[in-house]
Amino acid sequence: MTLPDTTVEPAGADRTFQVDLRGLVDLLSHHLYSSPRVYLRELLQNAVDALTARHGLAPGAPADAFGIRLYADGSVVRVEDDGVGLTEADVHTFLATIGRSSKRAERIAEQRADFIGQFGIGLLSCFLVADEIHVLSRSARTPDAPAVEWRGRGDGSYTVRTLPASARPRPGTTVTLTPRADAGEWTRPAQVHALARHFGSLLRHPVTFDDGTGGPGAPVNPEPAPWSRTHPTPGARSRALAAYGEEVFGFKPLDTIELDLPAVGLKGIACILPEAVPAGRRHGHRVHVKGMLLSEQAEEILPEWAFFVRCVVDAESLRPTASRESLYEDDTLAAVRDALAERLRAWIARAAASDPDLLGRFLQVHHLAVKSLAVHDDEILRMLLLWLPFETTDGHATLDEFARSHRTVLVTSSVEEFRQVAAIASAAGLGVVNGGYTYDRELVHRLPEIRPEVSVADLDPATLTAHLDPVDRETELAAAAYLAQARDALAVFDCDVALRTFQPASAPALLLDSREARHERTRSQLAREQQGGIWGDILGALRQEAPRAQLILNQLNPLVRTAVTIDEPELARTSAEALYGQAAMLSRRPLRPAESSLINRSFLDLLAHALRKDS
């Protein structure tokens, strides 16, 4: 875009922006800013930056010597500051040129890091709620500077007038908006005050609000940030930070971690959530830049594994994006993210070393987050692995408790495999951990790094079978015919059948069939569908090695003792199919269509047999 001519022309002359301003405002409202409410944040930001520049001219002035005053009575919204102000040349250069910011001027380029805004389009956000923007300003750079009036309109035109200094006796700037009828939601006095509190509660300059009722202006930011205040004792400070976290986030933190990174001027708190959240669900964090609220949903400030905290921070050196509603991803942000992650690790380490009760409560709620961290962090692994809870054949227990009872720890590869074997393995005295949940199998396998006397191995069906007691030879021979019929009936499922004794006696059968074994059988099934060729040979070879499922019948169960005596072939096959179906359902894994059909058919066949017998 070609910049407009900045030559000073006669006062009151109309000039026109060299852009479609209505289209630009529409673009801002739909694609840059999340809501029209940001107009007040932009006005506050401009005022703060003007005050920062004013303090640069008077470095010895007290911090509260200059301030910001807001006024809203329902008919107008006004923001007034005691900042550096604008000359007439500044007005032409910076208010009439879209995209240029006074903070980019050479005379203050060296101070750029002191300013919140960097993009020079913030004033346009006022067109989201008003059709006209009125600016009255007087520069503090020149002692006898006149006042300058600028009126910008939504149709793209503007006027500039030079007024006597008496029009604004003190240096600074006043921006006045006459809201449109459809903008009342954002410009009512109560809403303006609420927005000012929302965006500016941590600003370092005094900000007051007047609703036009004649009372004294209400302070918008009456107190500094809680981490900037002095407290009589560490306990009082901790309680004050926790109370602030509860006020901001609406929950009572399990604990509060104070954050302080002097290198980037960052201070704040991290609040430990009192309730568990789904794995990977990242909470937005409340980020202020130089006191001004930037975002309530800044996910990028912490790593993904830190979903057990919510932070509120105020930083000096983080860069906002053009919309000033999120952070610019750069090396500084990456360094801040790493440093804050280290603060969270340090808190966990302190809790483990000095406050086991707090650590226990934390792990009870957020063990999944810690597991995700321990997988990649050896220090956290060494500190906390023994404290972490797992689902085991002894119930939910920490690895420390479980390892004291079992020198050999077996781990399943899936939840369904654990559910298949848990009761029988427990009765057989085997120590099995459910490794089917995220991170669990990998973490349990690292237990020997901390407890060298404990061995860890994946659960093999053969291992469990070996711990089931064999039946005597006479019983095996008596059941041979039935077992042969059962194997033939279940061959379609690549399932072998064996007779053992195991507890609990109420369990008629146990189906040992891992997900990996089913995958291998599914792949080998393709060999049967091939009509020769090289792929048929390869898949056929794979089929020879595909592991078979095992249906282990329990001789201690009365139903099984009756079933193995059946000498009618069809009834024997039907009973074997029913036992297989029942064991498959108890495994809680998804049933294949053929298995669902088998369960229905075997039930109906057994029912028909019972009815024929009774008739």
C-alpha positions in Angstrom: 0.0 0.0 0.0 1.3 3.5 -0.9 1.6 5.7 2.2 -0.4 8.9 2.0 1.3 12.2 1.6 2.1 13.5 5.1 2.5 17.1 4.1 0.6 19.4 6.5 -2.5 20.9 4.8 -4.9 23.5 6.0 -6.8 22.7 9.1 -10.2 21.1 8.5 -9.3 19.7 5.1 -10.7 16.2 4.4 -8.3 13.5 3.4 -9.0 9.9 2.5 -7.4 6.6 3.5 -5.9 4.8 0.6 -7.6 1.6 1.6 -11.2 0.3 1.8 -11.5 0.9 5.5 -14.9 -0.8 5.9 -13.4 -3.9 4.3 -10.4 -3.7 6.6 -12.5 -3.4 9.7 -14.6 -6.3 8.6 -11.4 -8.3 8.1 -10.2 -7.4 11.6 -13.5 -8.3 13.2 -13.7 -11.7 11.5 -10.1 -12.9 11.2 -7.9 -11.0 13.6 -9.8 -10.1 16.8 -11.9 -12.7 18.6 -14.5 -10.2 19.8 -15.4 -6.5 19.6 -14.5 -6.2 23.3 -10.8 -5.9 22.3 -11.4 -2.3 21.4 -11.0 -1.3 25.1 -7.9 -3.4 25.4 -6.4 -1.6 22.4 -7.2 1.8 23.9 -5.7 0.8 27.2 -2.6 -0.5 25.5 -2.1 2.7 23.6 -2.5 4.7 26.8 0.0 2.5 28.6 2.5 2.8 25.8 2.0 6.6 25.8 2.7 6.6 29.6 5.8 4.5 29.1 7.1 7.1 26.6 6.2 9.9 29.0 8.2 8.3 31.7 11.1 8.1 29.2 11.0 11.9 29.1 10.8 12.3 32.8 12.6 9.2 34.2 12.6 10.6 37.8 8.9 11.0 38.0 7.0 8.6 40.4 5.4 5.6 38.9 1.9 7.0 39.8 2.6 10.5 38.6 0.8 9.8 35.3 -2.3 7.7 34.9 -5.3 6.6 32.8 -8.9 7.6 33.3 -11.9 5.8 31.7 -15.4 7.3 31.4 -18.6 5.6 30.1 -22.1 6.8 30.7 -24.0 4.9 28.0 -23.7 7.6 25.3 -19.9 7.9 25.0 -16.8 5.9 25.9 -13.7 8.0 26.7 -10.1 6.9 27.5 -7.8 9.7 28.7 -4.1 9.3 29.5 -1.3 11.6 30.7 1.1 10.1 28.2 3.6 11.6 25.7 0.8 12.8 23.4 1.0 13.6 19.6 2.0 16.5 17.5 0.1 17.4 14.3 2.9 15.7 12.3 2.5 12.6 14.5 -1.2 12.6 13.9 -0.8 12.6 10.1 1.9 10.0 10.2 0.5 7.6 12.7 -3.3 7.9 12.9 -3.9 8.4 9.2 -1.6 5.7 7.9 -2.9 2.2 8.3 -0.3 -0.2 9.7 2.2 2.3 10.9 2.8 2.5 14.7 4.3 5.4 16.6 6.3 2.8 18.5 8.2 2.2 15.3 9.4 5.7 15.0 13.2 6.1 14.9 13.2 8.4 17.9 11.9 5.7 20.2 13.1 2.6 18.3 15.6 1.9 21.0 12.7 1.8 23.5 10.6 -0.6 21.5 10.9 -3.5 24.0 9.2 -1.2 26.6 5.9 -1.1 24.6 3.1 -3.6 24.4 2.0 -2.9 20.9 4.1 -3.4 17.8 1.7 -3.4 14.9 0.0 0.0 14.7 -3.6 -1.1 13.8 -5.0 -1.2 17.3 -7.0 2.1 17.0 -8.9 0.6 14.1 -10.5 -1.9 16.5 -12.6 1.0 17.8 -14.5 0.9 14.5 -15.9 -2.4 15.7 -18.2 -0.5 18.1 -18.3 3.1 16.8 -18.5 4.8 13.4 -16.4 7.7 14.5 -13.2 8.0 16.6 -12.4 11.4 18.1 -8.8 12.0 19.3 -7.6 15.1 21.2 -3.9 15.1 22.0 -1.1 17.4 23.1 2.5 16.5 22.9 4.7 16.5 26.0 7.9 16.7 23.9 7.4 20.5 23.2 6.6 22.8 26.1 4.2 25.0 24.3 2.8 22.4 21.9 -0.8 23.1 20.7 -3.6 20.6 21.0 -4.4 18.5 17.9 -7.8 17.1 17.1 -8.3 14.1 14.8 -11.6 12.7 13.7 -11.6 9.4 11.8 -14.8 8.0 10.3 -15.8 4.6 9.2 -16.3 5.6 5.6 -12.5 6.2 5.4 -12.3 9.9 5.8 -10.7 11.9 8.5 -10.1 15.6 9.5 -7.3 17.2 11.5 -7.4 20.5 13.3 -4.9 22.4 15.4 -6.4 23.9 18.5 -5.2 26.3 21.2 -3.2 24.7 24.0 -6.1 25.6 26.3 -8.2 22.9 24.5 -6.1 20.4 26.5 -4.2 22.1 29.3 -2.0 19.1 30.1 -0.1 16.8 27.7 -1.6 13.5 26.9 -4.4 12.0 24.8 -8.1 11.6 25.0 -9.9 9.1 22.7 -13.7 9.4 22.6 -16.1 7.0 20.9 -19.8 7.4 20.2 -21.0 3.8 20.2 -23.3 2.5 17.5 -26.7 1.3 18.6 -25.7 -2.4 18.0 -22.6 -2.1 20.2 -24.4 -1.5 23.5 -23.3 -5.0 24.7 -19.7 -3.8 24.8 -20.1 -0.1 25.7 -22.5 0.0 28.7 -20.8 1.5 31.7 -20.9 -1.7 33.7 -19.4 -3.6 30.8 -16.7 -1.0 30.2 -15.7 -1.2 33.8 -15.7 -5.1 33.7 -13.6 -5.1 30.6 -11.2 -2.6 32.1 -10.8 -4.9 35.1 -10.5 -7.9 32.9 -7.7 -6.5 30.7 -6.0 -4.1 33.1 -6.1 -5.5 36.6 -2.3 -6.0 36.6 -1.3 -2.8 34.9 1.5 -0.9 36.7 0.0 2.6 36.0 -3.1 3.8 38.0 -6.3 3.3 36.1 -9.7 4.7 37.3 -13.2 4.4 35.9 -16.1 7.0 36.1 -19.6 6.0 35.1 -20.9 9.6 35.0 -23.0 9.4 38.1 -20.9 12.0 39.9 -19.1 9.7 42.3 -15.3 9.4 42.6 -13.6 7.3 40.0 -13.4 3.7 40.9 -9.9 2.1 40.8 -9.5 -0.5 38.1 -6.2 -1.9 39.4 -6.2 -1.0 43.1 -3.5 -3.5 44.1 -0.4 -4.7 42.4 -0.1 -8.4 41.4 0.0 -10.6 44.4 3.5 -11.8 43.7 4.7 -8.2 43.7 3.4 -7.5 47.2 5.2 -8.1 50.5 3.7 -10.5 53.0 4.6 -10.9 56.7 5.4 -14.7 56.5 6.0 -17.3 53.8 2.7 -18.9 54.8 0.8 -15.7 54.3 2.4 -15.3 50.9 1.4 -18.8 50.0 -2.2 -18.3 51.1 -2.4 -15.0 49.2 -1.2 -16.6 46.0 -3.6 -19.5 46.4 -6.5 -17.1 47.0 -5.6 -15.2 43.8 -5.5 -18.4 41.8 -8.9 -19.4 43.1 -10.2 -15.9 42.2 -8.9 -16.1 38.7 -9.6 -19.8 37.8 -12.6 -20.6 40.0 -11.1 -23.6 41.8 -9.2 -24.1 45.0 -5.7 -25.2 43.9 -4.2 -28.4 45.3 -1.1 -26.4 45.7 0.4 -23.2 44.2 3.9 -22.9 42.6 5.4 -19.4 42.4 7.0 -18.7 39.0 9.9 -16.3 38.6 12.1 -16.0 35.5 14.2 -12.8 35.9 15.9 -13.2 32.5 12.6 -12.5 30.7 10.9 -10.5 33.5 8.3 -13.2 34.1 6.5 -13.6 37.3 3.3 -15.5 38.2 1.9 -18.7 39.7 1.0 -22.2 38.6 -2.1 -23.7 40.2 -2.3 -27.5 40.6 -5.7 -28.6 39.5 -7.7 -30.4 42.3 -9.3 -32.9 39.8 -8.0 -35.1 37.1 -8.3 -34.1 33.5 -8.3 -36.3 30.4 -4.8 -37.1 29.1 -3.6 -34.7 26.5 -6.3 -32.1 27.2 -4.4 -28.8 27.5 -5.8 -26.0 29.5 -5.3 -22.4 28.4 -3.2 -20.2 30.6 -3.7 -16.6 31.5 -0.8 -14.5 30.1 -0.2 -10.8 30.7 2.4 -8.9 28.9 3.7 -5.9 30.8 0.6 -6.0 33.0 -1.9 -6.1 30.0 -3.9 -9.3 29.6 -2.9 -10.9 26.4 -4.8 -14.3 26.5 -6.8 -16.5 28.8 -6.2 -19.5 26.5 -2.4 -19.5 25.9 -1.6 -23.2 25.6 1.9 -22.7 24.3 3.4 -21.4 27.5 3.8 -24.9 29.0 4.7 -28.3 27.5 1.9 -30.8 26.6 2.6 -33.0 29.6 1.9 -30.2 32.1 -1.9 -30.5 31.8 -2.3 -30.8 35.5 -1.7 -27.0 36.1 -3.1 -23.7 35.0 -0.9 -20.7 35.1 -1.3 -16.9 35.3 1.9 -15.0 34.4 3.0 -11.5 33.6 6.1 -11.2 31.3 8.2 -8.5 29.9 9.9 -10.1 27.0 7.3 -12.3 25.3 6.1 -11.2 21.9 2.4 -11.0 21.1 1.1 -11.8 17.7 -0.6 -9.2 15.5 -4.0 -9.8 17.2 -2.3 -9.5 20.6 -4.4 -12.5 21.7 -1.6 -15.2 21.6 2.1 -15.5 21.7 4.6 -15.4 18.9 6.5 -18.7 18.7 10.1 -17.8 18.9 13.3 -18.8 20.7 12.3 -16.7 23.8 9.0 -18.5 24.1 10.7 -21.9 23.7 13.2 -21.0 26.4 10.4 -19.8 28.7 8.5 -23.0 28.2 11.5 -25.1 29.1 12.2 -23.0 32.2 8.7 -23.3 33.4 8.7 -27.0 32.8 11.8 -27.2 35.0 10.0 -25.3 37.8 7.2 -27.9 37.7 9.8 -30.7 37.9 11.4 -29.0 40.8 8.1 -28.8 42.6 7.5 -32.5 42.2 11.0 -33.2 43.5 10.4 -31.0 46.6 7.1 -32.7 47.3 8.7 -36.2 47.0 11.5 -35.2 49.3 9.7 -33.2 52.0 5.9 -33.6 51.7 4.8 -37.2 51.0 1.2 -36.4 52.0 1.0 -33.7 49.3 2.8 -35.9 46.8 0.3 -38.7 47.5 -2.7 -36.5 47.0 -1.1 -35.1 43.8 -0.4 -38.6 42.4 -3.8 -39.8 43.3 -5.3 -37.2 41.0 -2.6 -36.6 38.4 -0.7 -39.9 38.1 -1.3 -40.1 34.3 0.4 -36.7 33.8 3.3 -37.8 35.9 3.5 -41.1 34.0 3.7 -39.3 30.7 6.5 -37.1 32.1 8.4 -40.1 33.7 8.6 -41.9 30.3 10.8 -39.1 29.0 12.4 -37.8 32.2 14.8 -40.2 34.0 15.0 -38.0 37.1 11.3 -38.0 37.6 11.2 -41.7 36.8 13.8 -42.4 39.6 11.9 -40.2 42.1 8.3 -41.2 41.4 8.1 -44.6 39.7 7.7 -46.5 43.0 4.9 -44.1 44.1 2.8 -44.4 40.9 -0.4 -46.5 41.1 -1.0 -49.4 38.7 -3.8 -51.9 38.2 -2.6 -55.3 39.3 -3.8 -58.7 40.4 -3.5 -57.4 44.0 -5.8 -54.5 43.1 -4.7 -50.9 42.6 -1.3 -50.6 44.1 1.9 -48.6 43.9 4.8 -50.4 42.3 6.6 -50.2 45.6 3.8 -52.2 47.3 3.5 -54.6 44.5 7.3 -55.3 44.2 7.4 -56.2 47.9 5.0 -59.0 47.3 6.2 -60.2 43.9 9.9 -60.6 42.9 8.7 -61.6 39.4 6.4 -59.0 37.8 4.5 -60.0 34.7 3.0 -57.4 32.4 0.1 -57.8 30.0 0.2 -56.0 26.6 -3.5 -55.0 26.7 -6.3 -54.3 29.0 -8.4 -57.2 27.6 -5.5 -59.6 28.2 -5.3 -58.5 31.8 -9.0 -59.0 32.3 -8.8 -62.4 30.8 -6.2 -63.7 33.2 -6.5 -61.5 36.3 -8.7 -63.7 38.5 -6.9 -67.0 37.5 -3.4 -65.4 37.8 -4.2 -64.0 41.3 -5.5 -67.4 42.5 -2.3 -69.0 41.1 -0.1 -66.5 43.0 1.2 -64.7 40.0 1.9 -61.0 40.1 0.5 -59.4 37.0 0.3 -55.7 36.1 -2.1 -54.3 33.6 0.2 -52.8 30.9 -2.6 -51.9 28.5 -3.0 -48.3 29.7 -0.9 -45.5 28.2 2.7 -45.6 29.4 2.1 -48.4 32.0 3.9 -51.3 30.2 6.9 -49.2 29.3 7.2 -47.8 32.9 6.9 -51.2 34.6 9.6 -52.6 32.4 11.9 -50.0 33.9 11.3 -51.1 37.5 14.6 -53.1 37.7 16.5 -49.9 37.2 15.3 -48.9 40.7 14.7 -52.4 42.2 17.4 -54.6 40.7 16.2 -57.6 42.7 12.8 -57.6 40.8 12.5 -59.1 37.3 9.9 -57.9 34.8 8.6 -59.9 31.8 5.7 -59.7 29.4 3.0 -62.2 30.2 3.2 -65.2 27.9 0.1 -67.5 27.8 2.4 -70.4 28.2 3.6 -68.9 31.5 0.1 -68.8 32.8 -0.8 -72.3 31.5 2.3 -73.7 33.2 0.9 -72.4 36.6 -2.4 -74.2 36.1 -2.5 -77.7 37.6 -2.8 -80.6 35.2 -5.6 -83.2 35.7 -4.7 -86.7 36.5 -4.1 -89.2 33.6 -7.4 -91.1 34.1 -9.4 -87.9 33.9 -7.5 -86.8 30.8 -8.2 -90.1 29.1 -11.8 -90.0 30.0 -12.2 -86.6 28.5 -10.2 -87.2 25.4 -13.2 -87.8 23.1 -14.9 -84.7 24.2 -11.7 -82.6 23.9 -11.3 -83.9 20.3 -14.8 -82.9 19.5 -14.2 -79.5 21.0 -11.0 -78.9 19.1 -12.8 -79.8 15.9 -15.7 -77.4 16.6 -13.3 -74.5 17.4 -10.8 -75.1 14.7 -12.4 -72.3 12.7 -11.2 -69.9 15.4 -7.7 -71.4 15.4 -8.3 -72.4 19.0 -6.8 -75.3 20.9 -8.6 -76.8 23.9 -7.0 -78.2 27.1 -8.3 -79.4 30.4 -6.7 -78.1 33.7 -7.7 -77.3 37.3 -7.5 -73.8 38.6 -9.2 -71.4 40.9 -11.7 -69.9 41.1 -13.8 -73.1 40.6 -16.7 -70.9 39.5 -14.9 -70.1 36.3 -15.7 -72.8 33.7 -13.2 -71.8 31.1 -10.3 -69.4 30.4 -9.6 -68.0 26.9 -6.0 -67.1 26.3 -5.8 -65.1 23.1 -3.7 -62.0 22.8 -4.3 -59.1 20.4 -1.0 -59.9 18.6 -2.0 -63.5 18.1 -5.3 -62.5 16.6 -3.5 -60.1 14.3 -1.2 -62.8 13.1 -4.1 -65.2 12.5 -6.0 -62.5 10.6 -3.0 -62.0 8.4 -2.5 -65.7 7.8 -6.2 -66.0 6.9 -5.3 -64.1 3.8 -3.3 -67.2 2.7 -6.4 -69.3 2.6 -8.0 -66.7 0.2 -5.1 -66.7 -2.2 -5.2 -68.8 -5.3 -1.5 -69.8 -5.4 1.3 -67.4 -6.5 4.1 -66.0 -4.5 1.9 -64.2 -1.9 0.0 -67.5 -1.3 3.3 -69.2 -0.5 4.5 -66.4 1.8 1.3 -66.0 3.7 0.9 -69.8 3.9 4.3 -69.9 5.6 3.3 -67.2 8.0 0.1 -69.2 8.8 2.2 -72.2 10.0 3.8 -69.9 12.6 0.6 -68.0 13.7 0.0 -68.6 17.4 -3.3 -70.3 18.3 -5.7 -69.3 21.0 -6.2 -71.6 23.9 -9.5 -72.5 25.6 -8.6 -73.9 29.0 -11.5 -75.8 30.6 -11.6 -76.0 34.4 -12.0 -79.5 35.7 -13.0 -78.0 39.1 -16.1 -76.5 37.6 -19.3 -78.7 37.9 -20.5 -77.7 34.4 -17.2 -78.7 32.8 -17.1 -82.0 34.7 -20.6 -82.7 33.2 -19.7 -81.5 29.7 -16.6 -83.7 29.3 -18.8 -86.8 29.8 -21.1 -86.0 26.9 -20.9 -88.8 24.3 -23.4 -87.3 21.7 -21.2 -85.6 19.1 -23.5 -82.7 18.2 -24.2 -81.9 21.8 -20.5 -82.0 22.6 -19.7 -79.6 19.8 -22.5 -77.2 20.9 -21.4 -77.2 24.5 -17.8 -76.5 23.5 -19.0 -73.6 21.4 -21.0 -72.3 24.3 -18.0 -72.5 26.6 -15.9 -70.7 24.1 -18.5 -68.0 23.6 -18.9 -67.4 27.4 -15.1 -67.2 27.8 -14.8 -64.8 24.9 -17.5 -62.5 26.4 -15.7 -62.6 29.8 -12.5 -61.4 28.2 -14.4 -58.1 27.4 -12.7 -57.8 24.0 -14.7 -56.9 20.9 -16.3 -60.0 19.4 -15.9 -60.9 15.8 -19.1 -61.5 13.7 -18.4 -65.2 13.6 -18.1 -65.3 17.4 -21.4 -63.4 17.9 -23.1 -65.8 15.5 -21.6 -68.8 17.4 -22.9 -67.5 20.7 -26.4 -67.1 19.4 -26.4 -70.4 17.6 -25.0 -72.4 20.6 -27.5 -70.9 22.9 -30.5 -71.8 20.7 -29.1 -75.3 20.1 -28.7 -75.9 23.8 -32.2 -74.5 24.4 -33.7 -76.8 21.7 -31.9 -79.8 23.2 -33.3 -79.1 26.6 -36.8 -78.7 25.3 -36.6 -82.0 23.4 -35.3 -83.7 26.5 -38.2 -82.4 28.6 -40.9 -83.3 26.0 
